[in-house]
Each structure stands twice: as structure tokens, then as C-alpha cells.
Amino acid sequence: MEALYTPDDDRDRDPASIGTPGDYPYTRGVYSTGYRGRLWTMRQFAGFGSAGDTNERYHFLMSQGQNGLSSRSTCPR
């Protein structure tokens, strides 16, 4: 495995469709070094109960080292 593949390594594709790591259209990732320079974000689904309960849970998780949170909102019908 090579550290970096370029469009020259795949002549069957349009080079403009591949890009390079960290550059638009981000097909090779949003970071130029992949995850070698920055670890991926670990996410935990954390929303539950009332807004206050969720906020309290977010603060707790962040204080324990969580570096990403995901939540989903629902609207009453």
C-alpha cells in the first residue's frame, strides 16, 4: 500500500473526479493526512428526556473526554 495514490495510478477514471486528500470534492477525505495527523471523532448518541436532561448528559460526557455528540430532535405532532 502506498502513502498516497494520485490520478496517475488509476487511468480509467477522470482525474478531476478523484481529487487529492483534503481538497474538493473530498472523495479522498477532508484531511490531507487522513487520520494520521488527527484521530477520528468518536460519537455517542446522547439525546434523551427533556432539554435540560440532554444538556446535563452532554456536559457529563464532555467532562469524561467524549469529543463528539450526536442527537436527534423530534417535534410533537
N, C-alpha and C positions, 0 to 999 in steps of 0.2 A: 504494500500500500504506500502510495506517495503522500507527502505532506500537503501537496496542492496539485489539483488537476486543473488544466486550462482547456479552453475550447479546442486547442490543437490535439488533445487526447481523444476527442470524440468528433470526428469529421462528419458524421452523419447528421449532426444537429446544427441548427443555425446558431453560430457563436453568440449572437446578441440575446438569444433566449436563455442562456446559461448564466452569464454574469460572473462576477468573482465574489468570494465571501465578503460580506459587509457592504456590498453595493446593490443598488436596484437591479433587477427585480427581487432580490433576496432569496432566489431559489437555492443558493448555497449557504444560507444562514444570515442573520443580522449582524453577527460579529466577525470581523476579519480573521480572527484566530480561532473561530469556532468556540468551543468551550474550554480550550486550553488556557486561556487567559482569564476567564470568568466562568465560574460554575453555573449550571442551570439553576433556575429558581424552583425550589420545592414549594408546591402549593397545597393548601389544605382547604377543603370546603368548610366554611365556618359559620355561615349564617343560620340562625335559628331563633325561635321565640320572638320577643319584642325587639325593637330597635335598640333599646338600652341593653338587653341581654347580649345581642350580637356585638355591640360596641365593647362591652366588657370582655367578651370572649376574644375579640380581635386584640385588645390591649394585652390580655394574658398571653396569647400565642406569640405576639411580637416580643414580649418580655422574655419568653422562653427560647428565642432565637429563630422563630419562623420568619422567613424572608419573602413570603408571598401568600396572599389570601385570595380566595375566590368566593363569591357569594352570588346568590340568585334572588331576585326580588319577585314577589307575586303581588298582584293587585286584587283586592276583593271584588267580587262581581256584583 
